[in-house]
Amino acid sequence: MLKLQEFSTRLQSSSIKGEFCKSRVCAPDKNMVRYSVEMIKNSKLEELWSGLQKSRSKGGIRSVGKKIASLYLRDLVTILGLEQEVSNNHQIFLQPIDT
C-alpha cells in the first residue's frame, strides 16, 4: 500500500492534476490527493465526487464525469486504505457505473 506522501509525489509528476488543482477546489496548497483525503475523512465524499466533474462544478475537471470521478475515488480509497472512512451511504460514489 502506498503512503499518502509517495502517492502525492507520483501524482504531482503526472499530467492528471490539470484544471482541478488550479481551481478553488484544491486551494490553498493545490494538492489534489491531500484535498481528496481530507474531504473523505470529513465525510464529504459526495461533495468531492461532484466537485471533480466539470458538468456538476464550475471548478471541475474537463472530461471527468460520474464514472471517472468514481474510478479516481475508488482507487484513492483502496490504495490509501481509507475504506473505514467511507459510510455505507457514500459507497455508491466509489462504484463506476456505465450508462
TAMOBEL-V863828 format. One record per run of one state. SS is the DSSP state (helix for helix, strand for strand, loop for the rest). FROM is the first residue (numbers start at 0). LEN is the number of residues. If there is no record, write none. Layout:
{{SS,FROM,LEN} {SS,FROM,LEN}}
//
This chain:
{{loop,0,3} {helix,3,9} {loop,12,5} {helix,17,5} {loop,22,1} {helix,23,3} {loop,26,5} {helix,31,10} {loop,41,3} {helix,44,8} {strand,52,1} {loop,53,7} {strand,60,1} {loop,61,4} {helix,65,14} {loop,79,3} {helix,82,3} {loop,85,2} {helix,87,7} {loop,94,5}}
//
